[in-house]
Amino acid sequence: MPDNNQTPFNNPLVTLMLLMVANTPDPAGRLNNLGQAINSMREALISINAGMESFHSQVVPLFMKPPENETKKGK
């Protein structure tokens, strides 16, 4: 389980990305673009998660019920 007290700078990938952004022209603009991309990914993941939860709560129970024809034949 990851440590919740870990700062993003402890992750080598984050450090590498920040160094790459710092070495480009207009680093503030690049960092802003990176932040926008991260926010877009966060919103997409939230939307996908909500869709999966909705699917599991509404569609999966339909597959778990036995068909009505089988329940009538059993009586």
Phi and psi restraints in degrees (range 20) as a CNS / XPLOR table:
assign (resid 1 and name C) (resid 2 and name N)
       (resid 2 and name CA) (resid 2 and name C) 1.0 -69.3 20.0 2
assign (resid 2 and name N) (resid 2 and name CA)
       (resid 2 and name C) (resid 3 and name N) 1.0 149.9 20.0 2
assign (resid 2 and name C) (resid 3 and name N)
       (resid 3 and name CA) (resid 3 and name C) 1.0 -75.6 20.0 2
assign (resid 3 and name N) (resid 3 and name CA)
       (resid 3 and name C) (resid 4 and name N) 1.0 125.3 20.0 2
assign (resid 3 and name C) (resid 4 and name N)
       (resid 4 and name CA) (resid 4 and name C) 1.0 -72.4 20.0 2
assign (resid 4 and name N) (resid 4 and name CA)
       (resid 4 and name C) (resid 5 and name N) 1.0 -17.3 20.0 2
assign (resid 4 and name C) (resid 5 and name N)
       (resid 5 and name CA) (resid 5 and name C) 1.0 -87.5 20.0 2
assign (resid 5 and name N) (resid 5 and name CA)
       (resid 5 and name C) (resid 6 and name N) 1.0 2.1 20.0 2
assign (resid 5 and name C) (resid 6 and name N)
       (resid 6 and name CA) (resid 6 and name C) 1.0 -72.2 20.0 2
assign (resid 6 and name N) (resid 6 and name CA)
       (resid 6 and name C) (resid 7 and name N) 1.0 133.1 20.0 2
assign (resid 6 and name C) (resid 7 and name N)
       (resid 7 and name CA) (resid 7 and name C) 1.0 -86.4 20.0 2
assign (resid 7 and name N) (resid 7 and name CA)
       (resid 7 and name C) (resid 8 and name N) 1.0 157.2 20.0 2
assign (resid 7 and name C) (resid 8 and name N)
       (resid 8 and name CA) (resid 8 and name C) 1.0 -61.6 20.0 2
assign (resid 8 and name N) (resid 8 and name CA)
       (resid 8 and name C) (resid 9 and name N) 1.0 -24.3 20.0 2
assign (resid 8 and name C) (resid 9 and name N)
       (resid 9 and name CA) (resid 9 and name C) 1.0 -74.9 20.0 2
assign (resid 9 and name N) (resid 9 and name CA)
       (resid 9 and name C) (resid 10 and name N) 1.0 -11.9 20.0 2
assign (resid 9 and name C) (resid 10 and name N)
       (resid 10 and name CA) (resid 10 and name C) 1.0 -76.4 20.0 2
assign (resid 10 and name N) (resid 10 and name CA)
       (resid 10 and name C) (resid 11 and name N) 1.0 -17.6 20.0 2
assign (resid 10 and name C) (resid 11 and name N)
       (resid 11 and name CA) (resid 11 and name C) 1.0 -86.9 20.0 2
assign (resid 11 and name N) (resid 11 and name CA)
       (resid 11 and name C) (resid 12 and name N) 1.0 121.8 20.0 2
assign (resid 11 and name C) (resid 12 and name N)
       (resid 12 and name CA) (resid 12 and name C) 1.0 -62.7 20.0 2
assign (resid 12 and name N) (resid 12 and name CA)
       (resid 12 and name C) (resid 13 and name N) 1.0 -30.1 20.0 2
assign (resid 12 and name C) (resid 13 and name N)
       (resid 13 and name CA) (resid 13 and name C) 1.0 -66.1 20.0 2
assign (resid 13 and name N) (resid 13 and name CA)
       (resid 13 and name C) (resid 14 and name N) 1.0 -41.6 20.0 2
assign (resid 13 and name C) (resid 14 and name N)
       (resid 14 and name CA) (resid 14 and name C) 1.0 -64.4 20.0 2
assign (resid 14 and name N) (resid 14 and name CA)
       (resid 14 and name C) (resid 15 and name N) 1.0 -43.0 20.0 2
assign (resid 14 and name C) (resid 15 and name N)
       (resid 15 and name CA) (resid 15 and name C) 1.0 -61.5 20.0 2
assign (resid 15 and name N) (resid 15 and name CA)
       (resid 15 and name C) (resid 16 and name N) 1.0 -43.8 20.0 2
assign (resid 15 and name C) (resid 16 and name N)
       (resid 16 and name CA) (resid 16 and name C) 1.0 -61.8 20.0 2
assign (resid 16 and name N) (resid 16 and name CA)
       (resid 16 and name C) (resid 17 and name N) 1.0 -44.9 20.0 2
assign (resid 16 and name C) (resid 17 and name N)
       (resid 17 and name CA) (resid 17 and name C) 1.0 -61.9 20.0 2
assign (resid 17 and name N) (resid 17 and name CA)
       (resid 17 and name C) (resid 18 and name N) 1.0 -42.8 20.0 2
assign (resid 17 and name C) (resid 18 and name N)
       (resid 18 and name CA) (resid 18 and name C) 1.0 -65.5 20.0 2
assign (resid 18 and name N) (resid 18 and name CA)
       (resid 18 and name C) (resid 19 and name N) 1.0 -38.8 20.0 2
assign (resid 18 and name C) (resid 19 and name N)
       (resid 19 and name CA) (resid 19 and name C) 1.0 -65.6 20.0 2
assign (resid 19 and name N) (resid 19 and name CA)
       (resid 19 and name C) (resid 20 and name N) 1.0 -39.1 20.0 2
assign (resid 19 and name C) (resid 20 and name N)
       (resid 20 and name CA) (resid 20 and name C) 1.0 -65.2 20.0 2
assign (resid 20 and name N) (resid 20 and name CA)
       (resid 20 and name C) (resid 21 and name N) 1.0 -41.5 20.0 2
assign (resid 20 and name C) (resid 21 and name N)
       (resid 21 and name CA) (resid 21 and name C) 1.0 -66.6 20.0 2
assign (resid 21 and name N) (resid 21 and name CA)
       (resid 21 and name C) (resid 22 and name N) 1.0 -37.3 20.0 2
assign (resid 21 and name C) (resid 22 and name N)
       (resid 22 and name CA) (resid 22 and name C) 1.0 -67.3 20.0 2
assign (resid 22 and name N) (resid 22 and name CA)
       (resid 22 and name C) (resid 23 and name N) 1.0 -25.4 20.0 2
assign (resid 22 and name C) (resid 23 and name N)
       (resid 23 and name CA) (resid 23 and name C) 1.0 -92.1 20.0 2
assign (resid 23 and name N) (resid 23 and name CA)
       (resid 23 and name C) (resid 24 and name N) 1.0 9.5 20.0 2
assign (resid 23 and name C) (resid 24 and name N)
       (resid 24 and name CA) (resid 24 and name C) 1.0 -104.7 20.0 2
assign (resid 24 and name N) (resid 24 and name CA)
       (resid 24 and name C) (resid 25 and name N) 1.0 158.9 20.0 2
assign (resid 24 and name C) (resid 25 and name N)
       (resid 25 and name CA) (resid 25 and name C) 1.0 -63.8 20.0 2
assign (resid 25 and name N) (resid 25 and name CA)
       (resid 25 and name C) (resid 26 and name N) 1.0 144.2 20.0 2
assign (resid 25 and name C) (resid 26 and name N)
       (resid 26 and name CA) (resid 26 and name C) 1.0 56.0 20.0 2
assign (resid 26 and name N) (resid 26 and name CA)
       (resid 26 and name C) (resid 27 and name N) 1.0 62.6 20.0 2
assign (resid 26 and name C) (resid 27 and name N)
       (resid 27 and name CA) (resid 27 and name C) 1.0 -62.4 20.0 2
assign (resid 27 and name N) (resid 27 and name CA)
       (resid 27 and name C) (resid 28 and name N) 1.0 -32.9 20.0 2
assign (resid 27 and name C) (resid 28 and name N)
       (resid 28 and name CA) (resid 28 and name C) 1.0 -65.4 20.0 2
assign (resid 28 and name N) (resid 28 and name CA)
       (resid 28 and name C) (resid 29 and name N) 1.0 -40.7 20.0 2
assign (resid 28 and name C) (resid 29 and name N)
       (resid 29 and name CA) (resid 29 and name C) 1.0 -65.6 20.0 2
assign (resid 29 and name N) (resid 29 and name CA)
       (resid 29 and name C) (resid 30 and name N) 1.0 -40.8 20.0 2
assign (resid 29 and name C) (resid 30 and name N)
       (resid 30 and name CA) (resid 30 and name C) 1.0 -64.8 20.0 2
assign (resid 30 and name N) (resid 30 and name CA)
       (resid 30 and name C) (resid 31 and name N) 1.0 -40.7 20.0 2
assign (resid 30 and name C) (resid 31 and name N)
       (resid 31 and name CA) (resid 31 and name C) 1.0 -66.4 20.0 2
assign (resid 31 and name N) (resid 31 and name CA)
       (resid 31 and name C) (resid 32 and name N) 1.0 -36.6 20.0 2
assign (resid 31 and name C) (resid 32 and name N)
       (resid 32 and name CA) (resid 32 and name C) 1.0 -63.2 20.0 2
assign (resid 32 and name N) (resid 32 and name CA)
       (resid 32 and name C) (resid 33 and name N) 1.0 -42.7 20.0 2
assign (resid 32 and name C) (resid 33 and name N)
       (resid 33 and name CA) (resid 33 and name C) 1.0 -62.4 20.0 2
assign (resid 33 and name N) (resid 33 and name CA)
       (resid 33 and name C) (resid 34 and name N) 1.0 -40.4 20.0 2
assign (resid 33 and name C) (resid 34 and name N)
       (resid 34 and name CA) (resid 34 and name C) 1.0 -63.4 20.0 2
assign (resid 34 and name N) (resid 34 and name CA)
       (resid 34 and name C) (resid 35 and name N) 1.0 -42.0 20.0 2
assign (resid 34 and name C) (resid 35 and name N)
       (resid 35 and name CA) (resid 35 and name C) 1.0 -62.9 20.0 2
assign (resid 35 and name N) (resid 35 and name CA)
       (resid 35 and name C) (resid 36 and name N) 1.0 -39.8 20.0 2
assign (resid 35 and name C) (resid 36 and name N)
       (resid 36 and name CA) (resid 36 and name C) 1.0 -65.6 20.0 2
assign (resid 36 and name N) (resid 36 and name CA)
       (resid 36 and name C) (resid 37 and name N) 1.0 -39.8 20.0 2
assign (resid 36 and name C) (resid 37 and name N)
       (resid 37 and name CA) (resid 37 and name C) 1.0 -64.7 20.0 2
assign (resid 37 and name N) (resid 37 and name CA)
       (resid 37 and name C) (resid 38 and name N) 1.0 -40.8 20.0 2
assign (resid 37 and name C) (resid 38 and name N)
       (resid 38 and name CA) (resid 38 and name C) 1.0 -65.6 20.0 2
assign (resid 38 and name N) (resid 38 and name CA)
       (resid 38 and name C) (resid 39 and name N) 1.0 -41.2 20.0 2
assign (resid 38 and name C) (resid 39 and name N)
       (resid 39 and name CA) (resid 39 and name C) 1.0 -64.5 20.0 2
assign (resid 39 and name N) (resid 39 and name CA)
       (resid 39 and name C) (resid 40 and name N) 1.0 -38.3 20.0 2
assign (resid 39 and name C) (resid 40 and name N)
       (resid 40 and name CA) (resid 40 and name C) 1.0 -63.9 20.0 2
assign (resid 40 and name N) (resid 40 and name CA)
       (resid 40 and name C) (resid 41 and name N) 1.0 -42.1 20.0 2
assign (resid 40 and name C) (resid 41 and name N)
       (resid 41 and name CA) (resid 41 and name C) 1.0 -64.7 20.0 2
assign (resid 41 and name N) (resid 41 and name CA)
       (resid 41 and name C) (resid 42 and name N) 1.0 -39.2 20.0 2
assign (resid 41 and name C) (resid 42 and name N)
       (resid 42 and name CA) (resid 42 and name C) 1.0 -62.6 20.0 2
assign (resid 42 and name N) (resid 42 and name CA)
       (resid 42 and name C) (resid 43 and name N) 1.0 -45.1 20.0 2
assign (resid 42 and name C) (resid 43 and name N)
       (resid 43 and name CA) (resid 43 and name C) 1.0 -64.6 20.0 2
assign (resid 43 and name N) (resid 43 and name CA)
       (resid 43 and name C) (resid 44 and name N) 1.0 -38.9 20.0 2
assign (resid 43 and name C) (resid 44 and name N)
       (resid 44 and name CA) (resid 44 and name C) 1.0 -64.1 20.0 2
assign (resid 44 and name N) (resid 44 and name CA)
       (resid 44 and name C) (resid 45 and name N) 1.0 -42.7 20.0 2
assign (resid 44 and name C) (resid 45 and name N)
       (resid 45 and name CA) (resid 45 and name C) 1.0 -65.6 20.0 2
assign (resid 45 and name N) (resid 45 and name CA)
       (resid 45 and name C) (resid 46 and name N) 1.0 -38.3 20.0 2
assign (resid 45 and name C) (resid 46 and name N)
       (resid 46 and name CA) (resid 46 and name C) 1.0 -63.5 20.0 2
assign (resid 46 and name N) (resid 46 and name CA)
       (resid 46 and name C) (resid 47 and name N) 1.0 -42.0 20.0 2
assign (resid 46 and name C) (resid 47 and name N)
       (resid 47 and name CA) (resid 47 and name C) 1.0 -66.0 20.0 2
assign (resid 47 and name N) (resid 47 and name CA)
       (resid 47 and name C) (resid 48 and name N) 1.0 -43.3 20.0 2
assign (resid 47 and name C) (resid 48 and name N)
       (resid 48 and name CA) (resid 48 and name C) 1.0 -63.4 20.0 2
assign (resid 48 and name N) (resid 48 and name CA)
       (resid 48 and name C) (resid 49 and name N) 1.0 -42.3 20.0 2
assign (resid 48 and name C) (resid 49 and name N)
       (resid 49 and name CA) (resid 49 and name C) 1.0 -62.0 20.0 2
assign (resid 49 and name N) (resid 49 and name CA)
       (resid 49 and name C) (resid 50 and name N) 1.0 -43.4 20.0 2
assign (resid 49 and name C) (resid 50 and name N)
       (resid 50 and name CA) (resid 50 and name C) 1.0 -63.2 20.0 2
assign (resid 50 and name N) (resid 50 and name CA)
       (resid 50 and name C) (resid 51 and name N) 1.0 -40.2 20.0 2
assign (resid 50 and name C) (resid 51 and name N)
       (resid 51 and name CA) (resid 51 and name C) 1.0 -64.6 20.0 2
assign (resid 51 and name N) (resid 51 and name CA)
       (resid 51 and name C) (resid 52 and name N) 1.0 -41.1 20.0 2
assign (resid 51 and name C) (resid 52 and name N)
       (resid 52 and name CA) (resid 52 and name C) 1.0 -66.3 20.0 2
assign (resid 52 and name N) (resid 52 and name CA)
       (resid 52 and name C) (resid 53 and name N) 1.0 -41.1 20.0 2
assign (resid 52 and name C) (resid 53 and name N)
       (resid 53 and name CA) (resid 53 and name C) 1.0 -64.2 20.0 2
assign (resid 53 and name N) (resid 53 and name CA)
       (resid 53 and name C) (resid 54 and name N) 1.0 -40.7 20.0 2
assign (resid 53 and name C) (resid 54 and name N)
       (resid 54 and name CA) (resid 54 and name C) 1.0 -64.1 20.0 2
assign (resid 54 and name N) (resid 54 and name CA)
       (resid 54 and name C) (resid 55 and name N) 1.0 -43.0 20.0 2
assign (resid 54 and name C) (resid 55 and name N)
       (resid 55 and name CA) (resid 55 and name C) 1.0 -60.0 20.0 2
assign (resid 55 and name N) (resid 55 and name CA)
       (resid 55 and name C) (resid 56 and name N) 1.0 -46.4 20.0 2
assign (resid 55 and name C) (resid 56 and name N)
       (resid 56 and name CA) (resid 56 and name C) 1.0 -68.4 20.0 2
assign (resid 56 and name N) (resid 56 and name CA)
       (resid 56 and name C) (resid 57 and name N) 1.0 -31.4 20.0 2
assign (resid 56 and name C) (resid 57 and name N)
       (resid 57 and name CA) (resid 57 and name C) 1.0 -84.5 20.0 2
assign (resid 57 and name N) (resid 57 and name CA)
       (resid 57 and name C) (resid 58 and name N) 1.0 -23.8 20.0 2
assign (resid 57 and name C) (resid 58 and name N)
       (resid 58 and name CA) (resid 58 and name C) 1.0 -111.5 20.0 2
assign (resid 58 and name N) (resid 58 and name CA)
       (resid 58 and name C) (resid 59 and name N) 1.0 -38.1 20.0 2
assign (resid 58 and name C) (resid 59 and name N)
       (resid 59 and name CA) (resid 59 and name C) 1.0 -93.1 20.0 2
assign (resid 59 and name N) (resid 59 and name CA)
       (resid 59 and name C) (resid 60 and name N) 1.0 -43.0 20.0 2
assign (resid 59 and name C) (resid 60 and name N)
       (resid 60 and name CA) (resid 60 and name C) 1.0 -59.0 20.0 2
assign (resid 60 and name N) (resid 60 and name CA)
       (resid 60 and name C) (resid 61 and name N) 1.0 -41.6 20.0 2
assign (resid 60 and name C) (resid 61 and name N)
       (resid 61 and name CA) (resid 61 and name C) 1.0 -60.3 20.0 2
assign (resid 61 and name N) (resid 61 and name CA)
       (resid 61 and name C) (resid 62 and name N) 1.0 -27.4 20.0 2
assign (resid 61 and name C) (resid 62 and name N)
       (resid 62 and name CA) (resid 62 and name C) 1.0 -65.6 20.0 2
assign (resid 62 and name N) (resid 62 and name CA)
       (resid 62 and name C) (resid 63 and name N) 1.0 -34.3 20.0 2
assign (resid 62 and name C) (resid 63 and name N)
       (resid 63 and name CA) (resid 63 and name C) 1.0 -78.1 20.0 2
assign (resid 63 and name N) (resid 63 and name CA)
       (resid 63 and name C) (resid 64 and name N) 1.0 -21.5 20.0 2
assign (resid 63 and name C) (resid 64 and name N)
       (resid 64 and name CA) (resid 64 and name C) 1.0 -83.0 20.0 2
assign (resid 64 and name N) (resid 64 and name CA)
       (resid 64 and name C) (resid 65 and name N) 1.0 -23.0 20.0 2
assign (resid 64 and name C) (resid 65 and name N)
       (resid 65 and name CA) (resid 65 and name C) 1.0 -74.7 20.0 2
assign (resid 65 and name N) (resid 65 and name CA)
       (resid 65 and name C) (resid 66 and name N) 1.0 139.9 20.0 2
assign (resid 65 and name C) (resid 66 and name N)
       (resid 66 and name CA) (resid 66 and name C) 1.0 -71.9 20.0 2
assign (resid 66 and name N) (resid 66 and name CA)
       (resid 66 and name C) (resid 67 and name N) 1.0 148.3 20.0 2
assign (resid 66 and name C) (resid 67 and name N)
       (resid 67 and name CA) (resid 67 and name C) 1.0 -60.8 20.0 2
assign (resid 67 and name N) (resid 67 and name CA)
       (resid 67 and name C) (resid 68 and name N) 1.0 151.8 20.0 2
assign (resid 67 and name C) (resid 68 and name N)
       (resid 68 and name CA) (resid 68 and name C) 1.0 -65.3 20.0 2
assign (resid 68 and name N) (resid 68 and name CA)
       (resid 68 and name C) (resid 69 and name N) 1.0 -32.8 20.0 2
assign (resid 68 and name C) (resid 69 and name N)
       (resid 69 and name CA) (resid 69 and name C) 1.0 -62.9 20.0 2
assign (resid 69 and name N) (resid 69 and name CA)
       (resid 69 and name C) (resid 70 and name N) 1.0 -38.9 20.0 2
assign (resid 69 and name C) (resid 70 and name N)
       (resid 70 and name CA) (resid 70 and name C) 1.0 -70.5 20.0 2
assign (resid 70 and name N) (resid 70 and name CA)
       (resid 70 and name C) (resid 71 and name N) 1.0 -35.8 20.0 2
assign (resid 70 and name C) (resid 71 and name N)
       (resid 71 and name CA) (resid 71 and name C) 1.0 -70.8 20.0 2
assign (resid 71 and name N) (resid 71 and name CA)
       (resid 71 and name C) (resid 72 and name N) 1.0 -33.2 20.0 2
assign (resid 71 and name C) (resid 72 and name N)
       (resid 72 and name CA) (resid 72 and name C) 1.0 -72.8 20.0 2
assign (resid 72 and name N) (resid 72 and name CA)
       (resid 72 and name C) (resid 73 and name N) 1.0 -34.6 20.0 2
assign (resid 72 and name C) (resid 73 and name N)
       (resid 73 and name CA) (resid 73 and name C) 1.0 -68.6 20.0 2
assign (resid 73 and name N) (resid 73 and name CA)
       (resid 73 and name C) (resid 74 and name N) 1.0 -30.9 20.0 2
assign (resid 73 and name C) (resid 74 and name N)
       (resid 74 and name CA) (resid 74 and name C) 1.0 -74.1 20.0 2
assign (resid 74 and name N) (resid 74 and name CA)
       (resid 74 and name C) (resid 75 and name N) 1.0 -16.8 20.0 2
